[in-house]
Amino acid sequence: MTAFGLAAVVGGMFAVGTFLLLRRDLVRVVWGVTVLSQAANVYLLTMGGIVLGMGETVPVLAHHGGEPPQTADPVVQALVLTAIVISFGMTAFALVLSLRVYEENGSLDLSKLEGDA
């Protein structure tokens, strides 16, 4: 995928996440936060990789000795993996809180919940 394609995917994910974040429904807001966090993860992965020419692959070990092969940065991949796990846990927690709000108020509309505070 080209750099323009990756930028379009990341931009689209940020746009969808922002759109969902601005909705009135609480569940859509939770999904908006989730999409925004995943967009940040995709952005980090695209910035942590390497760019090669067409048809070239990244070998794990090119040769025994000499210059080390070019590979993607493993620290970025570990960071994104940790962020995915944390994001999954926070999404589950936010959805359970949304269920509790619905049980207490009978609605998930945020405009109706504002006056109750």
C-alpha distances in whole Angstrom, upper triangle without the diagonal:
4,7,8,6,7,10,11,10,13,15,15,16,19,20,21,22,24,26,27,28,31,32,36,35,35,33,30,30,30,27,25,26,24,21,21,22,19,17,18,17,13,14,16,13,11,14,15,12,12,10,11,11,10,12,13,13,15,19,21,24,24,27,30,31,30,27,25,21,18,17,16,18,20,22,19,19,22,23,20,22,25,24,23,26,28,26,27,30,31,29,32,35,34,34,37,39,38,40,43,42,43,46,47,47,46,43,40,40,39,42,45,44,45,48,49,49
4,5,5,6,9,10,11,13,14,15,17,19,20,21,23,24,26,27,29,31,32,36,36,36,34,31,31,31,28,26,27,25,22,22,22,20,17,18,18,14,14,16,14,11,13,15,13,12,9,11,10,10,13,14,15,16,20,22,25,25,28,31,32,30,27,25,22,19,18,16,19,21,23,20,20,24,23,21,23,26,25,24,28,29,27,29,32,32,31,34,36,35,36,39,40,39,41,44,44,44,47,49,48,47,44,41,41,40,42,45,45,45,49,50,49
4,5,5,6,9,10,11,12,14,15,17,18,20,21,22,24,26,27,29,31,34,35,34,33,30,30,29,27,25,25,24,21,20,21,18,15,16,16,13,11,14,12,9,10,13,11,11,9,11,12,13,16,16,17,17,21,23,26,25,29,32,32,30,27,25,22,18,18,16,18,20,21,18,19,22,22,20,22,25,23,23,27,28,26,28,31,31,30,33,35,34,35,38,39,38,40,43,42,43,46,47,47,46,43,39,39,38,40,43,43,43,46,48,47
4,5,5,6,9,10,10,12,14,15,16,18,20,21,22,24,25,27,29,33,33,33,32,29,28,29,26,24,24,24,20,19,21,19,15,17,17,14,13,15,15,11,13,16,15,15,13,15,15,15,18,19,20,21,25,27,29,29,33,36,36,34,31,29,26,22,21,19,21,24,24,21,21,25,24,22,24,27,25,24,28,29,27,28,32,31,30,33,35,34,34,38,38,37,40,42,41,42,45,47,46,45,42,38,38,37,39,42,42,41,45,46,46
4,5,5,6,9,10,10,12,14,15,16,18,20,21,22,24,26,27,31,31,31,30,26,27,27,24,22,23,22,18,18,19,17,14,16,16,12,12,15,14,11,13,16,15,15,13,15,16,15,17,18,19,20,24,26,29,29,32,35,36,35,31,29,26,23,21,19,21,23,24,20,20,24,23,20,23,25,23,22,26,27,25,26,30,29,28,31,33,32,32,36,36,35,37,40,40,40,43,45,44,43,40,36,36,35,37,40,40,40,44,45,45
4,5,5,6,8,10,11,12,14,15,17,18,20,21,22,25,26,30,30,30,28,25,25,25,22,20,20,19,16,16,16,14,11,12,12,9,8,11,10,7,10,13,12,13,12,15,16,16,18,18,18,19,22,24,27,27,31,33,34,33,29,27,24,21,19,16,18,20,20,17,17,20,19,17,19,22,20,19,23,24,22,23,27,26,25,28,30,29,30,33,34,33,35,38,37,38,41,43,42,41,38,35,35,34,36,39,38,39,42,43,43
4,5,5,6,8,10,11,12,14,15,16,18,20,21,23,25,28,29,29,27,24,24,24,21,19,20,19,16,15,16,14,11,12,13,10,8,12,12,9,10,14,14,15,14,17,18,18,21,21,21,22,25,27,30,30,33,36,36,35,31,29,26,23,21,18,19,21,21,18,18,22,20,18,21,23,20,20,24,24,22,24,27,26,25,29,30,29,30,33,34,32,35,38,37,37,41,42,41,41,37,34,33,32,34,37,37,37,40,42,41
4,6,5,6,8,10,10,12,14,15,16,18,20,21,23,27,27,27,26,23,23,23,20,18,19,19,15,14,16,15,11,13,15,11,11,14,14,12,14,17,17,18,17,20,20,20,22,23,23,24,28,29,32,33,36,39,39,38,34,32,29,26,24,21,22,24,24,21,21,24,23,20,22,25,22,21,25,25,23,24,28,27,25,28,30,28,29,33,33,31,34,37,36,36,39,41,40,39,36,32,32,31,33,36,36,36,39,41,40
4,5,5,6,9,10,11,12,14,15,16,18,20,22,25,25,25,23,20,21,21,17,16,17,16,12,12,14,11,9,11,12,9,9,13,12,11,13,16,16,18,17,20,21,20,22,23,22,23,26,27,31,31,35,38,38,37,34,31,28,25,23,20,21,22,23,19,19,22,20,17,19,22,19,18,22,22,20,21,24,24,22,25,27,26,26,30,30,29,31,34,33,34,37,38,37,37,34,30,30,29,31,34,34,34,38,39,39
4,5,5,6,9,10,11,12,14,15,16,19,21,24,24,24,22,19,19,19,16,14,15,14,10,10,11,9,6,8,9,7,6,10,11,9,11,14,15,17,17,20,22,22,24,24,23,23,27,27,31,32,35,37,38,37,33,31,28,24,22,19,19,21,20,17,17,19,18,15,17,19,16,16,20,20,17,19,22,21,20,23,25,24,25,28,28,27,30,33,32,32,36,37,36,36,33,29,29,28,30,33,32,32,36,37,36
4,5,5,6,9,10,11,12,14,15,17,19,23,23,23,22,19,18,19,17,14,15,15,11,10,13,12,8,10,12,10,9,13,14,12,14,17,18,20,20,23,24,24,26,27,26,26,30,31,34,35,38,41,41,40,36,34,31,27,25,22,23,24,24,20,20,23,21,18,21,22,19,19,23,22,19,21,25,23,22,25,27,25,25,29,29,28,31,33,32,32,36,37,36,35,32,28,28,27,28,32,31,31,35,36,35
4,5,5,6,8,10,10,12,14,16,17,21,21,22,20,17,17,18,15,12,14,14,10,10,13,12,9,12,14,11,11,15,16,14,17,20,20,22,22,24,25,25,27,28,27,28,31,32,35,36,40,42,43,42,38,36,33,30,27,24,25,26,25,22,22,24,22,19,21,23,20,19,22,23,19,21,24,23,21,24,26,23,24,28,28,26,29,31,30,30,34,35,34,33,30,26,26,25,27,30,30,30,34,35,35
4,5,5,6,9,10,11,12,14,16,19,19,19,17,14,14,15,12,10,11,10,7,7,9,8,5,9,11,9,10,13,14,14,16,18,19,22,22,25,26,26,28,28,27,27,30,31,34,36,39,41,42,41,38,35,32,29,26,23,23,24,23,19,19,21,19,16,18,20,16,15,19,19,16,17,20,19,17,20,22,20,20,24,24,23,26,28,27,28,31,32,31,31,28,24,24,23,26,28,28,28,32,33,33
4,6,5,6,9,10,10,12,15,18,19,18,18,14,13,14,12,9,10,10,7,6,9,9,6,8,11,10,10,13,15,14,16,19,20,23,23,26,28,28,30,30,29,29,32,33,36,37,41,43,43,42,39,36,33,30,27,24,24,24,23,20,20,22,19,17,19,20,16,16,20,19,16,18,20,19,17,21,22,20,21,24,24,23,26,28,27,27,31,32,31,31,27,24,23,22,24,27,26,26,30,31,31
4,5,5,6,9,10,11,13,17,17,18,17,14,13,15,13,10,12,13,9,9,12,12,9,12,15,14,13,17,18,18,19,22,23,26,26,29,30,30,32,32,32,32,35,36,39,40,44,46,46,45,42,39,36,33,31,27,27,28,27,23,24,26,23,20,23,24,20,19,23,22,19,20,23,21,19,22,24,21,22,25,25,23,26,28,27,27,31,32,30,30,26,23,22,21,22,26,26,26,29,31,30
4,5,5,6,8,10,11,15,15,16,14,11,11,12,10,7,10,11,7,8,12,11,10,13,15,14,15,18,19,19,21,23,24,27,27,30,31,31,32,33,32,32,35,36,39,41,44,46,47,46,43,40,37,34,31,28,28,28,28,24,24,26,23,20,22,23,19,18,21,21,17,18,21,19,17,20,21,19,19,23,23,20,23,26,24,24,28,29,28,27,24,20,20,19,21,24,24,24,28,29,29
4,5,5,6,9,10,14,14,13,13,9,9,10,7,4,6,7,5,5,9,9,8,11,13,13,14,16,18,18,20,22,24,27,27,30,32,32,33,34,33,32,35,35,39,40,44,46,46,46,42,39,37,34,31,27,27,27,26,22,22,23,21,18,20,20,17,16,19,18,14,16,18,16,14,17,18,16,16,20,20,18,21,23,22,23,26,27,26,26,22,19,18,17,20,22,22,22,26,27,27
4,5,5,6,9,13,14,14,14,11,9,11,10,6,8,10,9,7,11,12,11,12,15,16,15,18,20,20,21,24,26,29,29,32,34,34,36,36,35,35,38,38,41,43,46,48,48,48,44,41,39,36,33,29,29,29,28,24,25,26,23,20,23,23,19,19,21,20,17,19,21,18,16,20,20,17,18,22,21,19,22,24,22,23,27,27,26,26,22,19,18,16,18,21,21,21,24,26,25
4,5,5,7,11,12,13,13,9,9,12,10,7,10,12,10,10,14,15,13,16,18,18,18,21,23,23,24,27,28,31,31,34,36,35,37,38,37,37,40,40,44,45,49,51,51,50,47,44,42,38,36,32,32,32,31,27,27,29,26,23,25,26,22,21,24,23,19,20,22,20,17,21,21,18,18,22,21,19,22,24,22,22,26,27,25,24,21,17,16,15,17,20,20,20,24,25,25
4,5,5,9,9,10,9,6,6,8,7,4,8,10,9,9,13,14,13,16,18,18,19,22,23,23,25,27,29,32,32,35,37,37,38,38,37,37,40,40,44,45,49,50,51,51,47,44,42,39,36,32,32,32,30,27,27,28,25,22,24,24,20,19,21,20,17,17,19,17,14,17,18,15,15,18,18,15,18,21,19,19,22,23,22,21,18,14,13,13,15,18,18,18,22,23,23
4,6,8,9,9,10,7,4,7,8,5,6,9,9,9,12,14,13,15,18,19,19,21,23,24,25,27,29,32,33,36,38,38,39,40,39,38,41,41,44,46,49,51,51,51,47,44,42,39,36,32,31,31,30,26,27,27,24,22,23,23,19,19,21,19,16,17,19,15,14,17,17,13,14,18,16,14,18,20,17,18,22,22,21,21,18,14,13,12,14,17,16,16,20,21,21
4,7,9,10,11,9,7,10,11,8,10,13,13,12,15,17,17,18,21,22,22,24,26,27,28,30,32,35,35,39,40,40,42,42,41,41,44,44,47,49,52,54,54,54,50,47,45,42,39,35,35,35,33,30,30,31,28,25,27,27,23,23,25,23,19,21,22,19,17,20,20,16,17,20,18,16,19,21,18,19,23,23,21,21,17,14,12,10,12,15,15,15,18,20,20
4,6,8,9,6,6,10,10,9,11,14,14,14,17,19,18,20,23,23,24,26,28,29,30,32,34,37,38,41,42,42,43,44,43,43,45,45,49,51,54,56,56,56,53,50,47,44,41,37,37,37,35,32,32,32,30,27,28,28,25,24,25,24,20,21,22,19,17,19,19,16,16,19,17,14,17,19,16,16,20,21,18,18,14,11,9,9,10,13,14,14,17,19,20
4,6,9,8,7,11,12,11,14,16,17,17,20,21,22,23,26,27,27,29,31,32,33,35,37,40,41,44,46,45,47,47,46,46,49,48,52,54,57,59,59,59,56,53,50,47,44,40,40,39,38,35,34,35,32,30,31,30,27,26,27,25,22,22,23,20,18,19,19,15,15,18,16,13,15,17,14,14,17,17,15,15,11,8,5,5,7,9,10,11,14,16,17
4,6,5,6,9,10,11,13,15,15,17,19,20,21,23,25,26,27,29,31,32,33,35,37,40,41,44,45,45,46,46,45,45,47,47,51,52,56,57,58,58,55,52,49,46,43,40,39,38,37,34,33,33,31,28,29,28,25,24,25,23,20,20,21,18,15,17,17,13,12,15,13,10,12,14,12,11,15,15,13,13,9,6,5,6,9,10,11,13,16,16,18
4,5,5,6,9,10,11,13,14,15,17,19,20,21,23,25,26,28,29,31,32,33,35,39,40,43,45,45,45,46,44,43,46,45,49,51,54,55,56,56,53,50,48,45,42,38,37,36,34,32,31,31,28,26,27,26,23,21,22,20,17,17,17,15,12,13,13,9,9,11,10,7,10,11,9,9,13,14,12,12,9,5,6,6,10,11,10,12,15,15,16
4,5,5,6,9,10,11,12,14,16,17,18,20,21,23,24,26,27,29,30,32,33,37,38,41,43,42,43,43,41,41,43,43,46,48,52,53,54,54,51,48,46,43,39,36,35,34,33,30,29,29,27,24,24,24,21,19,20,18,15,15,15,13,10,11,12,9,7,10,10,7,9,12,11,10,14,15,14,14,11,7,9,10,14,14,14,16,19,19,19
4,5,5,6,9,10,10,12,14,15,16,18,20,21,22,24,25,27,28,30,32,35,36,39,40,40,41,41,40,39,42,42,45,47,51,52,53,53,50,47,44,41,38,34,34,33,32,29,28,29,26,23,24,24,21,19,20,19,16,16,17,15,11,13,14,11,10,14,13,10,13,16,14,14,17,19,17,17,13,10,10,11,14,15,15,17,20,20,21
4,5,5,6,9,10,11,13,14,15,17,19,20,21,23,25,26,27,29,31,34,35,38,40,40,41,41,40,39,42,41,45,47,50,51,52,52,49,46,43,40,37,34,33,32,30,27,27,27,25,22,23,23,19,18,19,18,14,15,16,13,11,13,13,10,10,13,12,10,13,15,13,14,18,18,17,17,14,10,11,10,13,15,14,15,18,19,19
4,5,5,6,9,10,11,13,14,16,17,19,20,21,23,25,26,27,29,33,34,37,39,39,40,40,38,37,40,39,43,45,48,49,50,50,47,44,42,39,35,32,31,30,28,25,25,25,22,20,20,19,16,15,16,14,11,11,12,9,7,9,10,7,7,11,10,9,12,14,13,14,17,18,18,18,15,11,13,12,16,17,16,17,20,20,20
4,5,5,6,9,10,10,12,14,15,16,18,20,21,22,24,26,27,31,32,35,37,36,37,37,35,35,37,37,40,42,46,47,48,48,45,42,39,37,33,30,29,28,27,24,23,24,21,19,19,19,16,14,16,15,11,11,13,11,8,10,12,9,9,13,13,11,14,17,16,16,19,21,20,20,17,14,15,15,18,20,19,20,24,24,24
4,5,5,6,9,10,10,12,14,15,16,18,20,21,23,24,26,29,30,33,35,35,36,36,35,34,37,37,40,42,46,47,48,48,44,41,39,36,33,29,28,28,27,23,23,24,21,18,20,20,16,15,17,16,12,13,15,13,10,13,15,12,12,16,15,14,17,19,18,18,22,23,22,22,19,15,15,14,17,20,19,19,23,24,23
4,6,5,6,9,10,11,13,14,15,17,19,20,21,23,25,28,30,33,35,35,36,36,35,34,36,35,39,41,44,46,46,46,43,39,37,34,31,28,26,26,24,21,21,21,18,16,17,17,13,13,15,13,9,11,13,10,8,12,13,10,11,15,14,13,17,19,18,19,22,23,22,23,20,16,17,15,18,21,19,20,23,24,23
4,5,5,6,9,10,11,12,14,15,17,19,20,21,23,27,28,31,33,33,34,34,32,31,33,33,36,38,42,43,44,44,41,37,35,32,29,25,25,24,22,19,19,19,17,14,15,14,11,10,12,11,7,8,11,9,7,10,12,10,11,14,15,14,17,19,19,20,23,24,24,24,21,18,19,18,21,23,22,23,26,26,26
4,5,5,6,9,10,10,12,14,15,16,18,20,21,25,26,29,31,31,31,32,30,29,32,32,35,37,41,42,43,43,40,36,34,31,28,24,24,23,22,19,18,19,17,14,15,16,13,11,14,13,10,11,14,12,10,14,15,14,14,18,18,17,20,22,22,22,25,27,26,26,23,19,20,19,22,25,24,24,28,28,28
4,5,5,6,9,10,10,12,14,15,17,18,20,24,25,28,30,31,32,32,30,29,32,32,35,37,40,42,42,42,39,36,33,30,27,23,23,23,21,18,18,19,16,13,16,16,12,12,15,14,10,13,15,13,12,15,17,15,16,19,19,18,21,23,23,24,27,28,27,28,25,21,21,20,22,25,24,24,28,28,27
4,5,5,6,9,10,11,13,14,15,17,19,22,24,27,30,30,31,31,29,28,30,30,33,35,38,39,40,40,37,33,31,28,25,21,20,20,18,15,15,15,13,10,12,12,8,8,11,10,7,10,12,11,10,14,15,14,16,19,19,19,21,23,23,24,27,28,28,29,26,22,23,22,25,27,25,25,29,29,28
4,5,5,6,9,10,11,12,14,15,17,20,22,25,27,27,28,28,26,25,28,27,31,33,36,37,38,38,35,31,29,26,23,19,19,18,17,14,13,15,12,9,11,12,9,7,11,11,8,10,13,12,11,15,17,16,17,20,21,20,23,25,25,26,29,30,30,30,27,24,25,24,27,29,28,28,32,32,31
4,5,5,6,9,10,11,12,14,16,19,20,23,25,26,27,27,25,25,27,27,31,32,36,38,38,38,34,31,29,25,23,19,19,19,18,14,14,16,14,11,13,15,11,11,14,14,12,14,17,16,15,18,20,18,20,23,23,23,25,28,27,28,31,32,32,32,29,25,26,24,27,30,29,29,33,33,32
4,5,5,6,9,10,11,12,15,18,20,23,26,26,28,27,25,24,27,27,30,32,35,36,36,36,33,30,27,24,21,18,17,17,15,12,13,14,11,9,12,13,9,10,14,13,11,14,17,15,15,19,20,19,21,24,24,24,27,28,28,29,32,33,33,33,31,27,27,26,28,31,30,29,33,34,32
4,5,5,6,9,10,11,13,16,18,21,24,25,26,25,23,21,24,23,27,29,32,33,34,33,30,27,25,22,19,15,14,14,13,9,9,11,9,6,9,10,7,8,11,12,10,13,15,15,15,18,20,19,21,24,24,24,27,29,29,30,33,34,34,35,32,28,29,28,31,33,32,32,36,36,35
4,5,5,6,9,10,11,14,16,19,21,22,23,22,20,20,22,22,26,27,31,33,33,33,29,26,24,21,18,14,14,15,14,11,10,13,11,8,11,13,11,10,14,15,13,15,18,18,17,20,22,22,23,26,27,27,29,31,31,32,35,36,36,36,33,30,30,29,32,35,33,34,38,38,37
4,5,5,6,9,10,13,15,18,21,22,23,22,21,20,23,23,27,28,31,33,33,32,29,26,24,20,18,14,14,15,14,11,11,14,12,10,13,15,12,13,17,17,15,18,21,20,20,23,24,24,25,28,28,28,31,33,33,34,37,38,38,38,35,31,31,30,33,35,34,34,38,38,37
4,5,5,6,9,12,14,18,21,22,23,22,21,19,22,21,24,26,29,30,30,30,26,23,21,18,15,12,11,12,11,7,8,11,9,7,11,12,11,12,15,16,15,17,20,19,20,23,24,24,26,28,29,29,32,34,34,35,38,39,39,39,37,33,33,32,35,37,36,35,39,39,38
4,5,5,6,10,12,15,18,20,20,19,17,16,18,18,21,23,26,28,28,28,24,21,19,16,13,9,9,10,10,7,7,10,9,7,10,13,12,12,15,17,16,18,21,21,21,24,25,25,27,29,30,31,33,35,35,36,39,40,40,41,38,34,35,34,37,39,38,38,42,42,41
4,6,6,8,10,13,16,17,18,17,16,15,18,19,22,23,26,28,29,28,24,22,19,15,13,10,11,13,13,10,10,14,13,11,14,16,15,15,19,20,19,21,24,24,23,26,28,28,29,32,33,33,35,37,37,38,41,42,42,42,39,36,36,35,38,40,39,39,43,43,42
4,6,8,10,14,17,18,20,19,18,16,19,19,22,23,26,28,28,27,23,20,18,15,13,10,9,12,12,9,11,14,13,12,15,17,16,17,20,21,20,22,25,25,25,28,29,29,31,34,34,34,37,39,39,40,43,44,44,44,41,37,38,36,39,41,40,40,43,44,43
4,7,10,13,17,19,20,18,16,14,17,16,19,20,23,25,25,24,20,17,16,12,10,6,6,8,9,6,8,11,11,10,13,15,15,16,19,20,20,22,24,25,25,28,29,29,31,34,34,35,37,39,39,41,43,44,45,45,42,39,39,38,41,43,42,42,45,45,44
4,7,10,13,15,16,14,12,10,14,14,17,18,21,23,23,22,19,16,13,10,8,5,6,9,11,9,9,13,13,12,15,17,17,18,21,22,22,24,26,27,27,30,32,32,33,36,37,37,39,41,42,43,45,47,47,47,44,41,41,40,43,45,44,44,48,48,47
4,7,10,13,14,11,10,9,12,13,16,16,19,21,21,20,16,14,11,8,7,6,8,12,13,12,13,16,17,16,18,21,21,21,24,26,26,27,30,31,31,33,35,35,37,39,40,40,43,45,45,46,49,50,50,50,48,44,45,43,46,49,47,47,51,52,50
4,7,9,11,10,10,10,13,15,17,17,20,23,23,21,18,16,13,10,10,9,12,15,17,15,16,19,20,19,21,24,24,24,27,29,28,30,33,33,33,35,38,37,38,41,42,42,44,47,47,48,51,52,52,52,49,45,45,44,47,50,49,49,52,53,52
4,7,8,6,7,8,12,14,16,15,18,21,22,20,17,16,12,10,10,11,14,17,20,18,18,22,23,22,24,27,27,27,30,32,31,32,35,36,36,38,40,40,41,44,45,45,47,50,50,51,53,55,55,54,52,48,48,48,50,53,52,52,56,56,55
4,6,6,9,11,14,17,18,17,20,23,24,22,19,18,15,13,14,15,18,21,23,22,22,25,26,25,27,30,30,30,33,35,34,35,38,39,38,41,43,43,43,47,48,47,49,52,52,53,55,57,57,56,53,50,50,49,52,55,54,54,58,59,58
4,6,9,12,15,18,20,18,22,25,26,24,22,21,17,15,16,17,20,23,25,24,23,27,28,26,28,31,31,30,33,35,34,35,38,39,38,41,43,43,43,46,48,47,49,52,52,52,55,57,57,56,53,49,50,49,52,54,54,54,58,59,58
4,7,10,13,16,18,16,20,23,24,23,21,20,16,15,16,17,20,22,25,24,23,26,28,26,27,31,31,30,33,35,34,35,38,39,38,40,43,43,43,46,48,47,49,52,52,53,55,57,57,56,54,50,51,50,53,56,55,55,59,60,59
4,7,9,13,14,13,16,20,21,20,17,16,13,12,12,14,18,20,23,22,21,24,26,25,26,29,30,29,32,34,33,34,37,39,38,40,43,43,43,46,48,47,49,52,52,53,55,57,57,57,54,51,51,51,53,56,55,56,59,60,59
4,6,10,12,11,14,18,19,19,17,15,11,10,10,12,15,17,20,19,18,21,23,22,23,26,27,26,29,31,31,32,35,36,36,38,40,41,41,44,45,45,47,50,50,51,53,55,55,55,52,49,50,49,52,55,54,54,58,58,57
4,7,9,9,12,15,17,16,14,12,8,7,6,8,12,14,17,17,16,19,21,20,21,24,25,25,27,29,29,30,33,34,34,36,39,39,40,42,44,44,46,49,49,50,52,54,55,54,52,48,49,49,52,54,53,53,57,57,56
4,5,6,9,12,14,14,13,10,7,8,7,10,14,14,18,18,17,19,22,22,22,25,27,26,28,31,31,32,34,36,36,38,40,41,42,44,46,46,48,50,51,52,54,56,57,56,54,51,52,51,54,57,55,56,59,59,58
4,6,9,11,13,14,13,10,7,8,7,10,12,12,16,17,15,17,20,20,20,23,25,25,26,29,30,30,33,34,35,36,39,40,41,43,44,45,47,49,50,51,53,55,56,55,53,50,51,51,54,56,54,55,59,58,57
4,6,7,9,11,10,8,6,9,9,13,15,15,18,20,19,20,23,24,23,26,28,28,29,32,33,34,36,38,38,40,42,43,44,46,48,49,50,52,54,55,56,58,59,59,57,54,55,54,57,60,58,58,62,62,60
4,7,9,9,9,7,6,9,10,14,16,17,21,22,21,23,26,26,26,29,31,31,32,35,36,36,39,41,41,43,45,46,47,49,51,51,53,55,56,57,59,61,62,62,59,56,57,56,59,62,60,60,64,64,63
4,6,7,8,8,8,12,13,17,19,20,23,25,24,25,28,29,29,31,33,34,35,38,39,39,41,43,44,45,48,49,50,52,53,54,56,58,59,60,62,64,65,65,63,59,60,59,63,65,63,64,67,67,66
4,7,9,9,10,14,15,19,20,20,23,25,25,26,29,30,30,32,34,35,36,38,39,40,42,44,45,46,48,50,51,52,54,55,57,59,60,61,63,65,66,66,64,60,62,61,64,66,64,65,68,68,66
4,7,7,10,14,16,19,20,21,23,25,25,26,29,30,31,32,35,36,37,39,40,41,43,45,46,47,49,50,52,54,55,56,58,60,61,62,64,66,67,67,65,61,63,61,64,67,65,65,69,68,67
4,6,9,12,15,19,20,21,23,25,26,27,29,31,31,33,35,36,37,39,41,42,44,45,46,48,50,51,52,54,56,57,59,60,61,63,65,66,67,67,65,61,63,61,64,67,65,65,68,68,67
4,6,9,12,16,17,18,21,22,23,24,27,28,29,31,32,33,35,37,38,39,41,43,44,46,47,48,50,52,53,54,56,58,58,60,62,63,64,64,62,58,59,58,61,63,62,62,65,65,64
4,7,9,12,13,15,17,19,19,21,23,24,25,27,29,30,31,33,34,36,38,39,40,42,44,45,46,48,49,50,52,54,55,56,58,60,61,61,59,55,56,55,58,60,58,58,62,62,60
4,6,10,12,14,16,18,18,20,22,23,23,26,27,28,30,32,33,34,36,37,38,40,42,43,44,46,48,48,50,52,53,54,56,58,59,59,56,53,54,53,56,58,56,57,60,60,59
4,7,9,12,14,15,15,18,20,20,21,24,25,25,28,30,30,31,34,35,36,38,40,40,42,44,45,46,48,50,50,52,54,55,56,56,54,50,51,50,52,55,53,53,57,57,56
4,6,8,12,12,12,14,16,17,18,20,21,22,24,26,27,28,30,31,32,34,36,37,38,40,42,42,44,46,47,48,50,52,53,53,50,47,48,47,49,52,50,50,54,54,53
4,6,9,8,8,11,13,13,14,17,18,18,21,23,23,25,27,28,29,31,33,33,35,37,38,39,41,43,43,45,47,48,49,49,47,43,44,43,46,48,47,47,50,50,49
4,6,6,7,9,10,11,13,15,16,17,19,21,22,23,25,26,27,30,31,32,33,36,37,37,40,41,42,44,46,47,48,48,46,42,43,42,45,47,45,45,49,49,47
4,5,5,6,9,10,10,12,14,15,17,18,20,21,23,24,26,27,29,30,32,34,35,36,38,39,40,42,44,45,46,47,44,41,42,41,44,46,44,44,48,48,46
4,5,5,6,9,10,11,12,14,16,17,18,20,22,22,24,26,27,28,30,32,33,34,36,38,39,40,42,43,44,45,43,39,41,39,42,44,42,42,46,45,43
4,5,5,6,9,10,10,12,14,15,16,18,20,21,22,24,26,26,28,30,31,32,34,36,36,38,40,41,42,43,40,37,38,36,39,42,40,40,43,43,41
4,5,5,6,9,10,11,13,14,15,17,19,20,21,23,24,25,27,29,30,31,33,35,36,37,39,41,41,42,40,36,37,36,39,41,40,40,44,43,42
4,5,5,6,9,10,11,12,14,16,17,18,20,22,23,24,26,28,29,30,32,34,35,36,38,39,40,41,39,36,37,36,39,41,39,39,43,42,41
4,6,5,6,9,10,11,12,14,16,16,18,20,21,22,24,26,27,28,30,32,32,34,36,37,38,39,37,33,35,33,36,38,36,36,40,39,38
4,5,5,6,9,10,10,12,14,15,16,18,20,20,22,24,25,26,28,30,31,32,34,36,36,37,35,31,32,31,34,36,34,35,38,38,37
4,5,5,6,9,10,11,13,14,15,17,19,20,21,23,25,26,27,29,30,32,34,35,36,36,35,31,33,32,35,37,35,36,39,39,37
4,5,5,6,9,10,11,12,14,16,17,18,20,22,23,24,26,27,29,31,32,33,35,35,34,30,32,31,34,36,33,34,38,37,35
4,5,5,6,9,10,10,12,14,15,16,18,20,21,22,24,26,26,28,30,31,32,33,31,27,29,28,31,33,30,31,34,34,32
4,6,5,6,9,10,10,12,14,15,16,18,20,21,23,24,25,27,29,30,31,31,29,26,28,27,30,32,30,31,34,34,33
4,5,5,6,9,10,11,13,14,16,17,19,20,22,23,25,26,28,29,30,31,29,26,28,28,31,32,30,31,35,33,32
4,5,5,6,9,10,11,12,14,16,16,18,20,21,22,24,26,27,28,29,28,24,26,25,29,30,28,28,32,31,29
4,5,5,6,9,10,10,12,14,15,16,18,20,21,22,24,26,26,27,25,22,24,22,26,27,25,26,30,29,28
4,6,5,6,9,10,11,12,14,15,17,19,20,21,23,25,26,26,24,21,23,23,27,28,26,27,30,29,29
4,5,5,6,9,10,11,12,14,16,17,19,20,21,23,24,25,24,21,23,23,27,27,25,26,29,28,27
4,5,5,6,9,10,10,12,14,15,16,18,20,21,22,23,22,19,21,20,23,24,22,23,26,25,24
4,5,5,6,9,10,10,12,14,15,16,18,20,21,21,19,16,18,18,22,23,20,22,25,24,24
4,6,5,6,9,10,11,13,14,15,17,19,20,20,19,16,19,19,23,23,21,23,26,25,24
4,5,5,6,9,10,11,12,14,15,17,18,19,18,16,19,18,22,22,19,21,24,22,21
4,5,5,6,9,10,10,12,14,15,16,17,16,13,15,14,18,19,16,18,21,19,19
4,5,5,6,9,10,11,12,14,15,15,14,11,14,14,18,18,16,19,22,20,20
4,5,5,6,9,10,11,13,14,15,14,12,16,16,20,19,17,19,22,20,20
4,5,5,6,9,10,11,12,13,13,11,14,13,17,17,14,16,19,16,16
4,5,5,6,9,10,10,11,10,7,11,11,14,14,12,15,17,16,16
4,5,5,6,9,10,10,10,9,12,13,17,16,14,17,19,17,18
4,5,5,6,9,10,10,10,13,14,17,15,13,16,18,15,16
4,5,5,6,8,8,7,10,10,13,12,9,12,14,12,13
4,5,5,5,5,6,9,11,13,12,10,14,15,13,15
4,6,6,8,9,13,14,17,14,13,16,17,14,16
4,6,8,10,13,13,15,13,11,14,14,11,13
4,5,8,10,11,12,9,8,11,12,9,12
4,7,9,12,13,10,10,14,14,12,15
4,6,8,10,8,8,12,13,12,15
4,6,9,8,8,11,13,13,15
4,6,6,7,9,12,12,14
4,5,5,6,10,10,12
4,6,6,8,10,12
4,6,7,8,11
4,6,6,8
4,6,6
4,6
4
